[in-house]
Amino acid sequence: MNRRQFLNLAAGGAAAVVTSLTGCESKPSKYKIAKENLPNILFIMADDLGYADLGCYGQKHIKTPNIDQLAAEGTRFTQCYAGSTVCAPSRSVLMTGQHTGHTRVRGNSGKVGGVGPQRRVPLKTEDVTLAEILKKEGYTTAITGKWGLGEPGTTGIPNRQGFDEWFGYLNQRNAHSYYPPFLWRNRKKQILEGNEDGQKKQYSHDLITEFALDFIRRHEDEPFFLYLPYTIPHAKYEIPGTEPYTEKPWPQDAKVHAAMITRMDRDIGSIMALLKSLEIDQKTIVFFCSDNGAANRWQGLFDSSGPLRGRKRDMYEGGIRTPMIVRWPGLVPASKTSDSVWYFADVLPTLAQLLRIKPPANIDGISIVPTLFGMEQNTSNRFLYWEFPSGGFKQAVRWRNYKAVRLAPDKPLELYDLEKDLAEQNNIADRNPDVVAKIEAYLKTARTDSPNWPIK
């Protein structure tokens, strides 16, 4: 399906999507895209992949030819941000379209009701997820990989949050092992017999890929949303083999890290090959990103954060900026690099506008359809917000070319000009009191209090 065909879909409904976007219209048209013309949506997310861990983002040692090809066939975004600096809240932002000052899950664990021990906080029934919205529009929905937004028996499990099919890890800590004793298939445990009694015969990443390929084959003739949050390359460092890096003079964990990424790249290649063989890649929009920054910078070897300061758990760019590639032949420009600024909260309203449906009223994201289609979209004056309650309470704000970071509630704002200082080395807060005042004013209204993550 090429651009012209898309513009003529559904009695002008899809055409209205594109032709109205120069004004960034937010209200849905009375027309909707006919079900037979709904694009498939494949959202692939790596776990702890650094901004510079891919060849197309400057990596010199780790081989990622299939992801690089994805970038060549789509648009590579250089200023896209994850929802948080750790996994659970980042995924909550993606699913709800709300930033970490509003979304239900703001940390990997919190004090439920503000009291008691740290526990995992699930999404609730009233939380509206991207999967729920798409399911109502006729999509078959599935997730395979790591969920992290609801423990067994809670309101947060995937099957209660809009997903028809689910296979993988509910719990982030269980996902640290790549040879687990079981994975969840919908609401039941699937015992992995090959991993019993200390054996390591069933590598979870491979099983997740097999599920993804099978799901695509089973649903090639109907619109589907497949959310594929891989667990690679999160530690611990386990893999069946370290090829093609076995003979490299690197530490063993470095070899495994590199082999993990290359294995994921291989499997993304298999998925893309399947889409093409089924002749549905032209009608499938593919996203690829990471859930947060690199867990290990591998300084002097892979330099996984590249030119960015910090890593996972930091509010500096290395903790929250993510590689982001979007591919949709004929609509998303190929071989393009974009420096447009956006983040996970924008995914839900973007897909809602593509489908001409109204998103929930309480979201923080905006539609970036014009940006995806290579059009001009002025979003420079908006504020992007992050907070991270673990180990204190940290905040970050992106506004225009400025980045503000607060490391504790009683600390002053740090301010950086990312256009001139990408590495966030020169705090210019004292020289820009007007900018600091504007961001401070925004921060007063940026968030709502959460009993699970009180400011401290």
HUPEHU-V476455 format. One record per run of one state. SS is the DSSP state (hx for helix, st for strand, lp for the rest). FROM is the first residue (numbers start at 0). LEN is the number of residues. Records with the same first field share a line. If there is no record, write none. Layout:
SS = FROM-LEN + FROM-LEN
//
This chain:
lp = 0-2 + 7-2 + 19-1 + 23-11 + 37-2 + 46-8 + 57-7 + 72-2 + 81-5 + 96-13 + 114-3 + 119-10 + 136-3 + 146-11 + 160-4 + 169-4 + 176-5 + 185-2 + 191-1 + 198-5 + 218-5 + 229-22 + 277-3 + 290-26 + 327-8 + 343-1 + 354-14 + 372-10 + 388-5 + 399-2 + 406-7 + 417-11 + 431-1 + 443-13
hx = 2-5 + 9-10 + 20-3 + 34-3 + 54-3 + 64-8 + 86-10 + 111-3 + 129-7 + 157-3 + 173-3 + 192-6 + 203-15 + 251-26 + 280-3 + 316-4 + 344-10 + 368-4 + 428-3 + 432-11
st = 39-7 + 74-7 + 109-2 + 117-2 + 139-7 + 164-5 + 181-4 + 187-4 + 223-6 + 283-7 + 320-7 + 335-8 + 382-6 + 393-6 + 401-5 + 413-4
//
